[in-house]
Amino acid sequence: MSRNLTDMLRTHEPEARPTALNVLKQAMDEHGEITDDDRRRAAALSGLPEATVYGVSTFYDDLVQPHGRRHVSVCTGTACWAADFGEHVAAVGEGLGLGLGERSEDGEVSLGQTVCLGFCHTAGAVRDGDVVDAGAGVVDRVLAGAVRQAAEPDGATVLDEPVLLARGSFEGLRHARASLSPEQLLAEVKAADVRGRGGAGFPAGTKWEFAARAADPDKAIVVNGDEGDPGSYIDKLLMERNPELLLEGMALAGHAVGARRGYVLVRSEYPLSTPVLRGAVERARSEGHLGDFDVEIVEGAGSYVVGEETALLASLQGFRGTVSARPPFPAERGFHGKPTVVHNVETLCNIPFIAVHGAEAYKALSPGATPGTKLVCLNDRFQRPGLYEVRFGTPVSEICEGLGGGLRDGRSIKAVQIGGPLGGILPGWKLDTPFDFDELAAEGCMVGHGGILAFDDRTDVRALARHLLEFGAHESCGKCFPCRIGLQRAFEMVDRPGDLDRGRLEALLETLELGSLCAHGGGMPAPIRSLIAHFGEELGVATPAQPELDTDPHMRRPEERREDDPGGRGA
């Protein structure tokens, strides 16, 4: 596609027309599938070519899977897999007599899948209509048509004065508007060294500075409320329990960079989050907290890769959620071509504390190298799963044993995956590693969103690798071939019986890391490399000779590494 046509599509204004995605979602709600007539109607209403609309209609899980009058969606995410190794998925399908993606002949019932429903503390989870049920007995309740809403986890903090579990009061926003100029607030955020909580850890203050310096006065704050990482439900609980804190952080970011509008893209898999946020926006407007800063809540359509910031912006504008090459970065040219600050929910929830107490108080919270605190969430294998606010630098063992209480049923921790599906896997004998960006990176791991998934001593490492790569291949946006083809080939390698050719596998992982357009393909090698390093024999990795890259045209090393990607998942 030519750059001129791409620019035209990216700056297509939704204020004048409905987006193709919204029209298609409405059609799906009305009759459970997308027809050619629906696509033509969406093209006419949105003003986009029919081919572009076809691309939208075939990209998102919510539009591709046919819906019956009753739609059941089973979670196939890693937390649910760790709980019962996928048994609930097979049991629901067998009981309904349907495979994933199928609808009964009479149109009454359909069965779909989702990679995370945000109930990782009580897996496995199943969504039946707008009710998410989970935990013991869930299969029987689904088959009996007697589902019940699963309970939310507890939240706890080890801090005398919590930052992220504090109630939003708009005190920081009132103080900033009365006493801090935009330049002063930006300087405080830079001095506090707030790092993005969406994966890449990019400094928030630097991102704000780029947007503040942009000449175009029409700027936006965009929030990634589509965390998507299997095993993470941090942003979900912040949006549902403390939406005022998020809105305050958004308005503070707007004050600092000169933006008067904000958008939150919320996972469609979180059916409670959207109405809660919309209600909070209405209250904040009516009580005068937002002033001239306005916020719109937009529901997504089912895509993990939409958590990447350029894919998120494309989806927010109603297009396929595919990744764009950078530069330009969103802070220079983002939503509808305007300077845009993109953050995940938790990143912005740090800002009210800084606005009230200042950068030095924020930095004093943590004994680690990274200032501030971090929310972590534990999956249901722990004795005490749930949401915890901890200081950076806290040993992972203290989180798992001291807060989580170790594993249930007397099981031992074989390994934990930290930071989502792109995060490396830390073996049980390395849990004394401090929970901080640099220390985890040294072990091939990442902070990411902060989900900590435990795998107990029953876990089949080869099956875990197969699960992770199947997820990666399914969620690729398909734009770049190293990711689109490479993840599928890696899955096929581990899916075959017998030993793995380590040299060929490592060459493929290197191609993914260096050749992929975004962090999805570039990050998926991390957990597989961890499994090779720590559980190679169990994984079935043959002792390697180094791959002969010069003789295999499909496995050659790129001449140069690409620069680090600062975008992450809406950092």
N, C-alpha and C positions, 0 to 999 in steps of 0.2 A: 504494500500500500504506500502511495506517495506521501511525503511529509505534509504537503498541502492538504490532502484529503484527511490525513490523521489529525492535523490541527483543527480542521473544520469540525470533525466529529467530536474532538475533545472539548471544544468550546461551545458546543451546541447548547443553547440556554434552555433549561427546563422551566424557567419562569414563564416563558411564552407558550410552551407546549408540555404535555405530560411526557414522561420518559417512556421509552419502549418497555423497560423493565417493569414499571408500575402497571402499564396496560396489560402486559402478559401475566403478571401476578393476579390481577383482577380476573382475567379469563380463567386462570387456574382455579381460583376460589369458586367461580361460578359453575364450571362443569368438569373439573378434575383432570383436564389435559389441555395441551396446546394444539390447536388445529391450524391448518394453512390459512383459514379465514381469520383466525386470531392474529396471525403474523401479519397478514395484509392490513388488518385494522390498526395494529400497533405501528406499522410503518406509516400509514396515512396520518395517524394522530401525532406521532412524534416527528414526522418529517424526515425520517431516515430511510435509506435504501432497504428494500426487503431482505437483501443478503445480510446486511448488518443486523437486522432484527432476527433473522434466522440464527445468526451466531449467538445472540443473547439467549434465545429460547433453548438452545442446546448446550449451554454452558453451566447453568445453575442446577443443583440437585433438586431444588424445590419445583423447578419447571420440567425437568426431565422425567422424574418418577411419576407415573400415573396415579391419581388419587381416586379411591372409592368414596362412597358416602361416609364410610369410617376408614380413616387412614391411620395405620399403626407404623411407627418408625422405631426400629431397634438401634441402640447405640453400639457401634462397632469400634469405639475408641479404645485407647490403650488401657485406661483405668478399668473399663468394663472387661477387657480381655484379661487383665491381670487378676480380676476377681474370680472368673470361672472359665478362662481360656476359651471364651466364645460359646459356651454351652447354651446360654440364654437365647442367643441368636438362632441357633439351630432348633431349639425347642419351640420358640414362638412360630417360626416358619412351618415346622412340622404340624403344630397344632392348628394353624390357620389353613394349612394346605397350600401355602404360597411360597414362592421363592422371592428373594429380595428384588424389588422393582416390578413385581407382578400385581395384577388386580384380578379379583374374581370375575367370572364370566357375567354374573348378574350385576356387576358394578358396585356391590355392597361394601366390600372390604378390599383394601390394598395394603401391601407391606413394603416399606422402604427402609432405608438405613441412614444414619447420621453419625458423624465421627465424634461428637461430644454433645451431651445434653446439659452438662454442668452439674451433674449429680454424682461426681466421682467419689464422694465420701460415702456413698451407699449404693455402689454398683452391684449388678448390671441394671441399666436403666432402659426404659421403654416409654415412648410418648404415644399416647392414644388420644387423638384429637388435640386439645390444648392441655391435657393432664399428663404430667410426667410422673410415672411410678418407678420405683427402684427398690433393690434389696431383696431380702428373703421373700419367697412366695410371689414374686412379680409375674412369673410366667403363668402361674395358675390364675392370678387375678386378671391378666390380659385375656386369657382364653375364656374366662367366665364372663367377660365384659363388666368386671367389677373393679376397675382400677381406682386408685386413690392417690391424691397428690402426695408425693414424697416429702418428708420433712427436710428443712434446710439445716445445714450444719451450724454448730456454735462458732462464735468468733472470740478469740482471746488474745491478750497482749501481755508481754512481760515488761511493758513500760509503765512508769508512773503517769506519764502524760502521752497517750497515744497520738500519733500523727494521722494515720490512715483509718483507724477505727473510731476516731473522734467524730461527733456529730457535726454536720455542716451547719454553720450559723450565719454565714455571710459577713462575719466580723472582719475577716481579712480584706474582703472586697470594700467594705465601708472605710476601713483604715487606709487602704491604698488610694481610693478616690479622694479622700480628704487630705492625705499627708504625703503621698508618694507620686511623683511625676512618672510617666511611662518610662523615662530613662532610669529613674531611681529603682523602680521595681525590676526592670530588666537587669540592672547591675546587681541587685540582691540575688536574683535567680542564678546569674552567672557565678557570683561569689559562692553560692551554696553548692555549686557543682552537682546539680540534679542531673542524674543520668536517666535516659529513657528506660522504662520498665517493660518495653515490648520486645526485647530480644537483643538489639544491637548495642544498647547502652550509650547511644549518642548523646552528648551534652545538650540538655534542653535549652540552656541559655544561648548557646551558639546558634541553634535553630531559630530561636526568637530574634536574635540579632540580624540574621539574614533577612527575615521577613520585615523587621522594623525598618531596615535600610532600603527596602524596595520602593521605587518611586511611585508605583501604582497605589493609590489610596484605598482601593477596593480589595480588602484582605479578608481571609476567613480562618477560623479555627475549626479543624475537623478532628473528631474523636473516633478512634478505632474501638468500638464497642463489640467487635466481632473477634474476641480473643482466640477462639477456635482451637487452641492447643489442647489435644486430649489430655486430661489430667488437671487442667487449670479451670478454676471457677472463681477466681479472685475478682475479675472485673464484673462478672455477673452479680456477685453479692454486693459490690460497691454500688452498682447501678440500682439494685433493687432495695437495698437497705439504707443507703446514704446518698441518694441522688443529688441532694443539695450541695454536698462537698464537691462533686464533679462539676455541677453548674457554676459554683463559685470559682473553681480552678479555671474553667473555660473563660469566664468573664474577666478574670485577672490576666490571663494570657491575652485576651482581646485588648485590655487596657494597656498592656505593655507594648504591643506591636501595632496598635491602631486598627484592630479589626472590630467590626460591629455585628458580625454574624457568625454563628457557629452551627455545626451539624454533628450529630452523633449517629453513626451507622451501627445498628444493633443486630446481633445474630437472630435470625428467624427461629433458631433452635431454642431461644430463650423467650417463651411466650409471655412470661410475666414482666420482663424487663421493659419492653416498649410502653405498655400502658402506665407503668410506675413512673418512668421518665417523663412521659407526656403530662401526667398529673403534676409532677414536680415543677415542670416548666410553667404550667398555668398558674400554680401557686406563687412561684417566684415573680412572674409578671404582675399578677394582681397585687402582690405585696410591695412592688416597686424595687425589688432587689437587683434586677437585671439592668435597669435603666434603659439606655438606648442599645444595649446588646441583646440580640434576639437569637433564639436557639430553635432548630428544627430537629425532630427525631425521625430517623428513616430506618425502616426495617429491611434487613438483607434478604437474600434468597437462597442461602445455602452454598457456601464455598469457603474452604479453608484458606486458599491463597489470597483471598480478598483482604486478609490481614496485612499483606504487604502494602506499603503506603500508596504506590502508584496504582496498583490494582484496586485498592479501596476507593481511590478518587474516581477511577473509571466506573466502578460499580455505582458509586453515589450519583454519577451522571447518567446512569441507566444503561451502560454498555456492558460487554463481557468484562469480567474481572481479570484482565490480562495485565501483565507487568510491562512497564515502559522503561526504556533505557534512560539512564541519567548520566550527565546533566541534560537539561535543567532539572534541578531538584524542586520539590513542591514549594519550598519556602521562597523560591524565585518565581516559579510558574506552575501552579498546581490546579486547584479546583476552578474549572472554566477558564484556565489560563491566568488566574490571579494568584498573588502570593498567598501561600497557605501553610499554616503550622499544623502538622499532623502529629498527634500523640495518642497513646493508649490511655485508658481510663485512669489507671493507678498513677501514671506520671503526673497528670494534672491534679490529682488529689493531694499531692505533696505541697502544692503552691500556697494554699491558704495558711498553712503553718508558717511558711517563710514570710508571707506578707505581714503577719502579726508579730512574729518573734525575731525575724531577721536571719541572715545567713549563718552567723556564728552559732546561734542556738541550734540551728538545724545540723550543722557539722558536729556539734558536741554530742549529738544523740548516739553516734556510732563509734565503737572502738576500732572498727576496721578501716581499710583504705578508702572505702566509699562512704560518703556522708549519708545521713538519714536512716530510715528504716525500710523494711521490705515486708510485704505480705507474702506468706507462703501458704500453700494448701496441701493437705495430705490425703492420699486416696484411702479407700476403704479397707485395705489390708492392715492398716494401723489399728491399734487398740482405741486410740482417740483421734480419729480423722477429723478434719475441719480446717478452719482458717486461723492463722496465727500471725501476729505482727512481731517481727524480730529485728534486732540490730544487725546491720551488716557486720560480718566477721564472726558471727555465731557459728560454732562447729556444726556441720551437718548431723553429726551423731547426737548432739544436744537437741536438735530439732526432732530427729527421728525417735530417740529414746526418751529424752526428758519431757518433750511436749507431746509427741505422738504415742508414747508408752510402749514402743516396740510393736511387733506384729501380733496379730490375733492367732489364736489356736496353737500357741507355742511355737510358731514358725520362726525361722531366722531370716534375716535380710540377705538375700543373695546379691542384690544390686539395687540401686535407685537410679532413675532417670530424672534429671533436673532440667526444667526450662522448656519442656515440650518435646515434640518429635524430632526437632533439630538439635536437641541437647545430647551431649555425650552421656555415657552410662558409667556410674561410679560403683565399683565393686564394694561389697560389704566390708572388706578390710581397709578401705580408704575413707571411711565416714568421718574421720577426724578432720577432714579438709574444711577450712573455714568457708562459710557461705558468703562469698564476695566475688566480684567480677574477675579479678586477676587470678586469685587462687583456684577458682573453678576452671578458668581457661587453661591454666597450667596442667590440669588433669584431662583436657580435651572436652570439658563440660561448659555450661553456660548458666547464667542466672535466668535468662528468658523471662517468662511471665511469673515464675516462682512456683510452679507446680512441682511437687516431689512425689514421684510414683515409685512405690516399693514393689519389687518382685521377690517373692519368697522362694524358699529352697526347692519347691516343686517345679520351678519354671524351666521349660525346655528352651535353651538359648537359641537353637536353630529355629524353633517356632516363633520366638520373639523377633528374630531378624526378619523372618518371612512376614510377620505382621507389620512391622515398621515399614518395610519396603513396599508392601501392598498398599498401605496408606499413602506413602509418598507418590507412588505411581498414579493412584486414583485422584489425588488432589493437585497434580501438576496442571498448570493453566494451559500447557501445550505450546506456548509461544516459541520457546527455544528447544532445539532438538537434543542438546545434552541432557536436559531434564526429562523431556517427553519420552525419549527413547531409552536414555541411560537408566532411569529408575525402573522401567519395565524390564530391561535386560538384567539388572541386578536382582530384581525379584525372581525372575526365571532361574537365575543361577542358584539362589538359595532354596528355591522350591523343588529343584531336582534332587532325587536321592543321591547319596554318595558324597565323597569328599569334595570340597571346593578347591578350585585352583586359585591359590592366594595371589599369585602374581597377576593373573588376569582380573581378579576382583579388585585388587588395589589400583590397578591401572584404570579400571572403570570408575572407581570412586574418585580418583584424581581428575578424570575428565569431567565428572559432575561438579567437583569443587571449583575447578578453574574455568570451566566453559559455560556454566549456567548464568542466566541473566539476573537472577535474584537469589535471595538467601534460601529459597525452598530447595532447589536443586543443589545449591552450593553448601547447604547445611546438612542435608540428609546423610552424607558420608560419616558424620561425627559419631552417631551411635553405633554404626556398623564397625567403624574402626575401634571403638571402645570394646565391642564384643570380641573382635579379633585379638586385641591386645590382652584382654583379661580372661577370656573364655575360649581361646582359639581351638583347643583340642575338642571341647564340647561342641563348638560350632561346626567342626569338621573341616577345618582349614588345613590343607596339606602344607608341610614346611616349604616355604617359597624359594624358588629362584626368582630374582628380580625380573619383571616382564621385559621382554626385548622390544622396547617401544619403537626403536628405529626400524624394525622389520615388520611392524604391524601398522598399516596406515590408519586403522580405526582407533588406535590406542596411543597416538603420539602426544607428547607433552606440549602444550601451548608454549610459545616462545617467551611470553611474559605473563606474570600473574596480574589479574585485574586488581584495582585498588579495593580496599575494604569497603563494604557496603554500609553506609551509615543509616540506611532506612529501617532495617529490621521489620517487625510487624507493627507498624504505626507507633514507633518507639515513644 
